[in-house]
Structures are given as C-alpha cells and as structure tokens.
Amino acid sequence: MTKVLIATVKPFAKVAVENISNILKGAGYELNILEKYSSKDELLKAVADVDALIIRSDKIDDTVMAAAPNLKIVVRAGAGYDNVDLEAASKRNIVVMNTPGQNSNAVAELIFGMLVYQVRNHFNGTPGTELKGKKLGIHAFGHVGKQVARIGKGFGMEIFAFDPFISNDIIEKNGVKAVDSVKEMYGTCDFVSLHIPATPQTIKSINYDLLSGMKEGATLINTARKEIIDEEGLLKLMNENESFHYISDIAPDKKSLFEDKFPERCFFTPKKMGAQTAEANINAGIAAANQIIDFLEKGVDTFKVN
C-alpha cells in the first residue's frame, strides 16, 4: 500500500488534516502523521518507508531523503519551497512540488491588515493617513500579486506592477499599470509589496540604492522572504530617511535593532503569518493530496519545481 506522511512542525488545521485523510484514504493510500516533532531524528524515523511526503516549512535535506528509500514525491503545501534541497531531490529522482495560489488570498489580506495598522500609526490615537488615492507597487505579479491588486483597487488605490517574467499585456489586462523597470516602480509608488522568491539573483536585491529612490513617507511591505532584504542597506536608509516605513510577516535578523531604533516605523508579526488561516490550510492541504495522487497514478507533474 502506498504510504503518505504529513510531517509538520507547525501542524495543519484539524479540518485540513481531515480533508487530506479523506482524499488519500479514498485513493487507497495509507496516511501517517507526524506533528510538532522536536528533533530531526523523529522525522528520519517517520520517513523510513513512505512513498510521498507533505510538508509546510519543514526542512527536507539530503539526509532526510537518504532515510526514505521509497520516497518519490515531496509536496510543500504553500508557495515557497526553499526549505527543500532541490538538487538533492533531483539526484535521487524525487519530484518536488509546491501548491501555488492556494495561500494567495490569505497573504494578500494580511498585507492590507498590516498596511492599515501602519498608516494609522499602530492605532495609537494620532492622525494617520488613508490608502485611497495612493500608489501601490507590486514586485512580482504572480498568484499573490494578483490578489493584492484586487484588494488594492477596492481601497481605491492606483496599482502598478513589475515582473520580468510576465508580459505587460497580461498585467494591463488585470487593470494594473505595468512598469518597465524595477527602479521606475519604486520611484513612482507610495507603497511597494514584495513577492519575489529568494534565489541567488534576488538575495539582498532589495537594497539601499533601490529603496533610496522611493518617495518621502514610503512603505515597504515584505511577505516574501527575509533573505531578499539587504538589512544593512535598509537600516542605513531608515536612519537617513525619517519617514520611511518597513512592515513584514518575516522578522529580520536584526529585528531588535529595527524595533529599538524605529518603533513607530516598523512592524513584524510574531511569526510568518501569510498562510495562517483555516482556509489557506485547507486549500493547500487538499491541493497537496490531489497532486500526490495525480503524480503517482497518472504521472502529472504540473507543479514540479525541480
């Protein structure tokens, strides 16, 4: 019998696990669950005889794969997959997939929750500002970017986007103004929301030179990855520009320094919160289960990332 393991230090919502279980058992698969594990040894033991693995932010490296000789597929329930060693997976003929789009609305709603909190001065009773009529830039116009644009238009904002991998025609068809360079967008917008992955090309690409071209009173919103931020450059900019704001659901490495120096101009959620909704849990979990079945039964690898 095909064995599937859900391995999650941060568990799925209970209803998500129930849905995953029903789908896999309906296909005749055996489901095992490892939640809130505290050591890698627990994970290594649990993967010993599984054919498929569903994870969230759990780190899957070559050591884990070596301990799972039957493993054929790993599905990261979510968009980002930098917690999986893709090179090691490819060498072992293990397919790695993500579930793009399943968390996108949850992330987009969080962005505007944080944004309203910031422009209203953390609700401290002092006058803030409104989003209506402001310019919002979206750096990468994928699944989340499209949802951000939809909500931003509901606030009455003017939406811009830059994405070198998506044609301007597609961006414009979504009612968004396409810009031809990243510097143009950063120089144009009051707010910029980041949705780029952490790759060798993007790590620390959000740097002093790029951010220094933004307007007075500008805000940078990061729900992508902390590695894309050049923290030294951002700290330098915030020291020089006393009206610049930074908000994120990924605490920077220098979190305490940011909060000590700029308590009113930064905000970080206690942990990464973008996908922390019941709906996103359910959507991503169901997608992961269905992708495993489609791959093992039919060879479908639409969302393969390695």
C-alpha positions as CSV (number, residue, x, y, z in Angstrom):
1,M,0.0,0.0,0.0
2,T,1.2,3.5,-0.9
3,K,2.2,5.4,2.2
4,V,2.0,9.2,2.6
5,L,3.4,11.1,5.6
6,I,2.3,14.6,6.7
7,A,5.3,16.0,8.6
8,T,4.7,19.4,10.1
9,V,6.4,21.1,13.0
10,K,3.6,23.7,12.6
11,P,0.5,21.5,12.1
12,F,-2.2,22.0,9.6
13,A,-5.6,23.0,10.9
14,K,-7.6,19.9,12.1
15,V,-10.1,20.3,9.3
16,A,-7.3,20.4,6.8
17,V,-5.9,17.1,8.1
18,E,-9.4,15.5,7.9
19,N,-9.7,16.6,4.3
20,I,-6.3,15.3,3.3
21,S,-7.0,12.0,5.1
22,N,-10.3,11.5,3.3
23,I,-8.8,12.2,-0.1
24,L,-5.8,9.9,0.4
25,K,-7.8,7.1,2.0
26,G,-10.3,7.3,-0.8
27,A,-7.5,6.6,-3.2
28,G,-6.5,3.5,-1.1
29,Y,-3.4,5.2,0.4
30,E,-2.2,4.9,4.0
31,L,-1.7,8.2,5.8
32,N,0.7,8.7,8.7
33,I,1.0,12.0,10.6
34,L,4.0,13.5,12.4
35,E,3.1,16.8,14.1
36,K,5.1,19.2,16.3
37,Y,8.1,17.0,16.3
38,S,11.1,18.3,18.3
39,S,14.0,16.5,16.7
40,K,15.3,15.6,13.2
41,D,15.6,12.0,14.4
42,E,11.8,11.8,14.7
43,L,11.5,12.9,11.1
44,L,14.2,10.5,9.9
45,K,12.4,7.6,11.6
46,A,9.0,8.6,10.2
47,V,10.1,8.8,6.6
48,A,11.7,5.4,6.5
49,D,9.0,3.6,4.5
50,V,6.9,6.4,2.9
51,D,6.3,7.0,-0.8
52,A,5.2,10.6,-0.5
53,L,5.7,13.5,1.9
54,I,3.5,16.5,2.6
55,I,5.3,19.4,4.5
56,R,4.9,23.0,5.3
57,S,8.0,25.0,6.4
58,D,9.8,21.8,7.4
59,K,13.4,21.4,6.1
60,I,13.9,18.5,3.8
61,D,17.6,17.9,3.0
62,D,19.6,15.1,1.6
63,T,19.8,13.4,5.0
64,V,16.0,13.1,5.2
65,M,15.8,11.9,1.6
66,A,18.5,9.3,2.2
67,A,16.5,8.0,5.1
68,A,13.5,7.5,2.8
69,P,14.5,5.0,0.1
70,N,10.9,4.7,-1.2
71,L,10.3,8.4,-1.4
72,K,9.0,9.5,-4.8
73,I,7.4,12.9,-4.2
74,V,7.6,15.8,-1.7
75,V,4.8,18.4,-1.8
76,R,5.4,21.7,0.0
77,A,1.9,22.9,0.9
78,G,2.4,26.5,0.1
79,A,4.2,28.7,-2.5
80,G,7.8,28.9,-1.2
81,Y,10.0,25.8,-1.4
82,D,13.5,27.0,-0.4
83,N,13.2,24.7,2.6
84,V,13.7,21.7,0.3
85,D,17.0,20.7,-1.2
86,L,16.0,20.6,-4.9
87,E,19.4,19.4,-6.1
88,A,19.5,16.5,-3.7
89,A,15.9,15.6,-4.7
90,S,16.8,15.6,-8.4
91,K,19.8,13.4,-7.9
92,R,17.6,10.9,-6.1
93,N,14.8,11.1,-8.7
94,I,12.4,12.6,-6.2
95,V,9.9,15.1,-7.6
96,V,9.3,18.3,-5.5
97,M,6.1,20.3,-5.9
98,N,4.6,23.3,-4.3
99,T,0.9,24.3,-4.3
100,P,0.9,27.8,-5.9
101,G,-2.1,30.1,-5.4
102,Q,-3.6,28.2,-2.5
103,N,-2.4,30.7,0.1
104,S,-2.6,33.8,-2.1
105,N,-5.8,35.4,-0.7
106,A,-4.6,34.8,2.9
107,V,-1.3,36.5,2.2
108,A,-3.0,39.4,0.4
109,E,-5.4,40.1,3.2
110,L,-2.6,40.0,5.7
111,I,-0.8,42.6,3.7
112,F,-3.6,45.1,4.0
113,G,-4.2,44.3,7.6
114,M,-0.6,45.2,8.3
115,L,-0.7,48.2,6.0
116,V,-3.8,49.8,7.6
117,Y,-2.2,49.2,11.0
118,Q,0.9,51.0,9.9
119,V,-0.6,54.0,8.1
120,R,-2.9,54.6,11.2
121,N,0.3,54.8,13.4
122,H,-0.3,51.4,15.1
123,F,-3.7,52.7,16.3
124,N,-2.0,54.9,18.9
125,G,-4.6,57.7,18.7
126,T,-2.7,60.1,16.5
127,P,-3.8,61.1,12.9
128,G,-2.7,58.7,10.2
129,T,-3.3,58.6,6.5
130,E,-5.6,56.8,4.1
131,L,-4.8,54.3,1.3
132,K,-7.3,55.7,-1.1
133,G,-5.6,57.6,-4.0
134,K,-2.2,56.3,-3.1
135,K,0.1,54.4,-5.5
136,L,0.8,50.7,-4.7
137,G,3.6,48.8,-6.5
138,I,3.6,45.0,-6.7
139,H,7.1,43.5,-7.2
140,A,6.3,40.2,-9.0
141,F,2.8,39.7,-10.4
142,G,2.1,36.1,-9.6
143,H,-0.8,34.5,-7.6
144,V,-0.4,36.7,-4.6
145,G,0.3,39.8,-6.6
146,K,-2.9,39.5,-8.5
147,Q,-4.9,39.2,-5.2
148,V,-3.0,42.2,-3.8
149,A,-4.0,44.2,-6.9
150,R,-7.7,43.1,-6.5
151,I,-7.9,44.3,-2.9
152,G,-5.9,47.4,-3.5
153,K,-8.3,48.5,-6.2
154,G,-11.1,48.0,-3.6
155,F,-9.3,50.6,-1.4
156,G,-9.3,53.0,-4.3
157,M,-5.5,52.7,-4.8
158,E,-3.6,53.2,-8.1
159,I,-1.9,49.9,-8.8
160,F,1.5,49.3,-10.5
161,A,3.4,46.1,-11.1
162,F,6.8,45.0,-12.3
163,D,7.5,41.4,-13.3
164,P,10.2,40.5,-15.9
165,F,8.6,37.1,-16.4
166,I,5.1,38.2,-17.1
167,S,4.2,40.3,-20.2
168,N,2.9,43.8,-19.7
169,D,-0.2,42.9,-21.7
170,I,-1.2,40.3,-19.0
171,I,-0.5,42.9,-16.2
172,E,-2.6,45.5,-18.0
173,K,-5.5,43.1,-18.6
174,N,-5.7,42.8,-14.8
175,G,-6.3,46.6,-14.6
176,V,-2.8,47.3,-13.4
177,K,-0.3,49.7,-14.8
178,A,2.8,47.8,-15.9
179,V,6.2,49.5,-15.5
180,D,9.3,48.7,-17.5
181,S,11.9,48.7,-14.7
182,V,12.0,47.9,-11.0
183,K,13.6,51.4,-10.3
184,E,10.7,53.1,-12.1
185,M,8.2,51.3,-9.9
186,Y,10.0,52.0,-6.6
187,G,10.4,55.7,-7.6
188,T,6.7,56.0,-8.5
189,C,4.9,54.3,-5.7
190,D,4.0,55.2,-2.1
191,F,3.9,51.5,-1.1
192,V,5.7,48.5,-2.6
193,S,4.8,45.0,-1.8
194,L,7.4,42.2,-2.3
195,H,6.5,38.9,-3.8
196,I,9.8,37.7,-5.3
197,P,11.4,34.3,-4.3
198,A,14.8,34.0,-2.5
199,T,17.2,33.0,-5.3
200,P,20.9,33.7,-5.9
201,Q,19.7,36.6,-8.1
202,T,17.3,38.1,-5.6
203,I,19.0,37.6,-2.3
204,K,19.8,41.1,-0.8
205,S,18.5,42.7,-4.1
206,I,16.2,45.0,-2.1
207,N,19.0,47.3,-1.1
208,Y,19.9,50.8,-0.3
209,D,20.3,52.0,-3.9
210,L,16.8,50.7,-4.9
211,L,15.0,51.9,-1.8
212,S,16.6,55.3,-1.7
213,G,14.7,56.1,-4.8
214,M,11.3,55.8,-3.1
215,K,9.1,58.8,-2.1
216,E,9.1,60.6,1.3
217,G,6.8,58.6,3.6
218,A,7.1,55.4,1.5
219,T,6.4,52.0,3.0
220,L,8.0,48.6,2.0
221,I,5.9,45.5,2.7
222,N,7.6,42.1,2.7
223,T,5.6,38.9,2.9
224,A,8.1,37.0,0.7
225,R,11.5,36.0,2.3
226,K,13.8,37.9,4.7
227,E,16.8,36.9,2.6
228,I,15.8,39.3,-0.3
229,I,16.3,42.3,2.0
230,D,19.8,43.9,2.4
231,E,19.2,44.7,6.1
232,E,22.3,46.9,6.4
233,G,21.1,48.9,3.5
234,L,17.6,49.2,4.9
235,L,18.9,50.3,8.3
236,K,21.1,52.9,6.6
237,L,18.1,54.2,4.6
238,M,15.8,54.3,7.7
239,N,18.5,56.3,9.6
240,E,18.7,58.8,6.8
241,N,15.0,59.0,5.8
242,E,13.0,59.5,8.9
243,S,9.7,59.0,7.1
244,F,10.4,55.5,5.6
245,H,8.5,52.5,7.0
246,Y,9.1,48.8,6.8
247,I,6.5,46.1,7.7
248,S,6.8,42.4,7.3
249,D,5.5,39.0,8.4
250,I,9.1,37.7,8.5
251,A,11.1,39.2,11.3
252,P,14.5,40.4,10.1
253,D,17.7,39.0,11.6
254,K,18.3,42.5,13.2
255,K,14.7,42.6,14.5
256,S,15.6,44.1,17.9
257,L,17.7,46.8,16.3
258,F,14.9,47.8,13.9
259,E,12.4,47.9,16.8
260,D,14.7,49.8,19.2
261,K,15.6,52.5,16.6
262,F,12.3,52.8,14.7
263,P,9.5,51.6,16.9
264,E,6.9,53.6,15.1
265,R,8.2,53.0,11.6
266,C,8.3,49.2,11.5
267,F,6.1,46.2,12.4
268,F,6.8,42.5,12.3
269,T,4.4,39.7,13.1
270,P,5.5,37.2,15.8
271,K,6.0,34.5,13.2
272,K,5.4,34.1,9.4
273,M,1.6,34.7,9.2
274,G,0.8,34.8,5.5
275,A,-0.7,31.3,5.2
276,Q,-2.1,31.2,8.8
277,T,-5.8,30.9,8.0
278,A,-8.0,27.8,8.2
279,E,-9.0,28.4,4.5
280,A,-5.4,28.5,3.3
281,N,-4.5,25.4,5.4
282,I,-7.4,23.5,3.8
283,N,-6.8,24.7,0.3
284,A,-3.0,23.9,0.3
285,G,-3.5,20.6,2.1
286,I,-6.2,19.4,-0.4
287,A,-4.1,20.5,-3.3
288,A,-1.1,18.6,-1.9
289,A,-3.1,15.4,-1.5
290,N,-4.5,15.6,-5.0
291,Q,-1.2,16.4,-6.6
292,I,0.4,13.3,-5.0
293,I,-2.4,11.1,-6.3
294,D,-2.2,12.6,-9.8
295,F,1.5,12.2,-9.9
296,L,1.7,8.6,-8.6
297,E,-1.3,7.4,-10.6
298,K,-1.0,9.4,-13.8
299,G,2.5,11.0,-13.8
300,V,1.1,14.5,-13.7
301,D,3.9,16.9,-12.6
302,T,2.3,20.3,-13.4
303,F,3.7,22.0,-10.2
304,K,7.1,20.3,-10.2
305,V,9.8,22.8,-9.1
306,N,13.0,20.7,-9.5
